[in-house]
Amino acid sequence: MIIEVNPRSPEPRKIRRAVEALRAGQIIAYPTDTCYGLGCDLFNKKAIDRLYQVKGMPKSHQLSFVCRDIASIAKYAMLNNYEYGIVKNHLPGPYCFILNATREVPRVVQTARKQVGIRVPDHAVALAIVEELGGPIISSTAAWPDGTPHVDPVELDREMPGIDLVLDGGPGGLKPTTVIDLTGDTPVIVREGAGDISPFLDSRR
């Protein structure tokens, strides 16, 4: 199912429809400030398993959390002064920060190193979803098997079986989120995508 949504001022009833799908254990696709994302309920193990199946990726592959603000990040990730300063200066934005996880993170999405990837997209639709849901969603980039992002939401609905609902906010971006590991003494660029990486190159604790 495809639902067209205003990318700058999303209609509340359409956001509620997407959240109803999430609460029912379904997989949704939604626009972000980079590429389209695939999302499911953080606390629904079956939905998370389905998300891995839809992406065709091993469960060793880390998924990210989409949060609405820094306060909600602090519930799931440890933010000391160093991490807090970086996160505050760059979110919302096209970055995913890898941080040490708190005990609030469900075991099913924890890595062996107890870390978590955190996103706060600078996009009205994504933020409206997590606001209406009242908590984070688990997310992964909507991409072809070679990693190329899906740009056309109609094509995305057709080419990725298993997606229950697509919020069509127009064409998606070509670059995925930049992933930065903040668990060490210096930031480590895990994946360069959208977003300027220069502020992280000379940063130390």
C-alpha positions in Angstrom: 0.0 0.0 0.0 1.3 3.5 -0.9 0.1 6.6 0.9 1.2 10.0 -0.5 2.2 12.3 2.4 3.3 15.9 2.5 7.0 15.8 3.2 7.1 19.2 4.9 3.8 19.1 6.8 2.7 15.5 7.0 -1.0 14.9 7.5 -1.7 13.6 11.0 -4.2 10.9 9.9 -1.6 9.5 7.5 1.0 9.4 10.2 -1.5 7.6 12.5 -2.0 5.1 9.7 1.7 4.4 9.6 1.9 4.1 13.3 -1.0 1.7 13.4 0.9 -0.5 10.9 4.0 -0.4 13.1 2.0 -1.4 16.2 0.5 -4.3 14.2 4.0 -5.6 13.6 4.2 -4.5 10.0 7.1 -3.0 8.0 6.8 0.5 6.6 9.0 2.5 4.2 9.2 6.2 4.9 11.2 9.3 3.7 14.1 10.7 5.6 16.7 13.5 5.1 18.9 11.0 3.2 17.3 7.8 1.6 14.1 6.1 2.2 14.1 4.0 5.4 12.5 0.7 6.3 11.1 0.7 9.8 9.4 -1.5 12.4 8.5 -1.5 16.1 11.6 -1.7 18.3 9.8 -4.0 20.8 8.3 -6.5 18.2 10.8 -9.4 17.7 8.7 -10.9 14.8 8.7 -7.5 13.0 12.5 -7.2 13.4 12.9 -10.7 12.0 10.8 -9.7 9.1 12.8 -6.6 8.5 16.0 -8.7 8.2 14.2 -11.0 5.7 12.9 -8.1 3.6 16.5 -6.7 3.4 18.0 -10.1 2.9 20.7 -9.4 5.4 22.2 -11.5 8.2 21.2 -10.7 11.8 24.8 -9.8 12.6 24.1 -6.6 10.6 23.4 -3.8 13.0 20.1 -1.9 12.7 19.7 1.7 13.8 17.2 3.5 16.1 15.3 6.5 14.8 14.6 8.8 17.8 12.8 12.1 17.9 15.3 14.1 20.0 18.3 13.9 22.3 16.2 13.2 25.4 14.9 10.0 23.8 18.5 9.1 22.7 19.7 9.2 26.3 17.2 6.4 27.2 18.9 4.0 24.9 22.5 5.2 24.5 25.1 6.4 27.0 25.9 10.1 26.5 28.8 11.5 28.4 29.9 15.1 27.8 31.9 14.1 24.7 29.2 12.2 23.0 26.5 14.6 24.0 28.4 17.6 22.5 28.7 15.9 19.1 25.2 14.6 19.0 23.7 17.9 20.0 25.7 19.7 17.3 24.8 17.4 14.5 21.3 16.0 15.1 18.8 16.3 13.6 20.9 15.6 10.5 22.1 13.0 8.1 24.2 11.0 10.6 23.9 7.7 12.4 26.1 7.7 15.6 27.2 4.4 17.1 27.1 4.7 20.9 27.3 2.3 23.9 23.9 0.9 24.6 21.9 1.2 27.9 20.0 -1.6 29.5 16.8 -0.2 27.9 17.9 -1.6 24.5 16.1 -4.9 23.8 18.5 -7.8 23.6 17.2 -8.8 20.2 18.8 -5.7 18.6 22.0 -5.5 20.7 25.3 -6.4 19.3 27.9 -8.5 21.1 29.7 -5.2 22.0 26.4 -3.8 23.4 26.4 -0.8 21.0 23.5 0.9 19.2 23.2 3.1 16.1 21.2 6.3 16.7 19.5 8.5 14.1 17.4 11.7 14.4 16.6 12.6 10.8 16.0 16.2 9.8 12.7 15.2 8.1 9.2 16.1 9.2 7.7 12.7 8.3 10.2 10.6 10.1 10.0 12.7 13.2 6.2 12.7 13.1 6.2 8.9 13.1 8.3 8.5 16.2 6.4 11.3 17.9 3.1 9.6 17.3 4.5 6.2 18.2 5.9 7.5 21.4 9.3 5.8 21.0 12.0 4.9 18.5 11.6 2.7 15.5 14.2 0.2 14.2 15.4 1.3 10.8 17.5 0.3 7.8 18.1 1.9 4.4 15.7 0.9 1.7 18.3 -0.3 -0.9 18.9 -2.7 -3.7 21.1 -5.8 -2.9 24.2 -3.9 -4.1 23.5 -1.1 -1.6 22.1 1.4 -4.1 19.2 3.3 -2.4 15.7 3.1 -3.8 14.9 6.6 -5.1 11.3 6.0 -6.4 8.8 5.1 -3.6 6.5 3.4 -6.2 9.4 1.3 -7.4 10.3 0.6 -3.8 6.8 -0.8 -3.1 7.0 -3.0 -6.2 10.5 -4.3 -5.9 10.7 -5.0 -2.1 8.1 -7.7 -1.3 7.3 -7.7 2.4 6.8 -4.0 2.9 3.3 -3.4 4.2 3.0 0.4 3.7 5.0 3.0 1.9 4.7 6.7 2.9 5.4 8.4 -0.4 7.0 11.8 0.3 8.5 12.2 -3.2 11.9 11.0 -4.6 14.5 9.8 -2.1 18.1 10.8 -1.8 21.0 9.0 -3.5 23.4 9.0 -0.6 22.8 6.9 2.6 23.4 8.2 6.1 27.0 8.8 7.2 27.8 6.3 10.0 30.2 7.5 12.8 31.4 5.3 15.7 31.7 7.4 18.9 32.7 4.5 21.2 36.4 5.1 21.1 38.8 7.9 21.8 38.3 9.5 18.4 35.3 9.4 16.0 35.6 6.6 13.4 33.9 7.1 10.0 32.3 3.7 9.4 30.5 4.8 6.2 30.7 8.1 4.4 27.4 9.2 2.9 25.4 12.3 3.2 26.7 14.9 5.6 30.0 16.7 6.1 32.6 14.5 7.8 35.3 17.2 8.3 34.1 18.1 11.9 34.9 14.6 13.0 38.3 14.2 11.6 40.2 16.1 14.3 37.9 15.4 17.2 39.3 13.7 20.3 37.9 13.1 23.8 
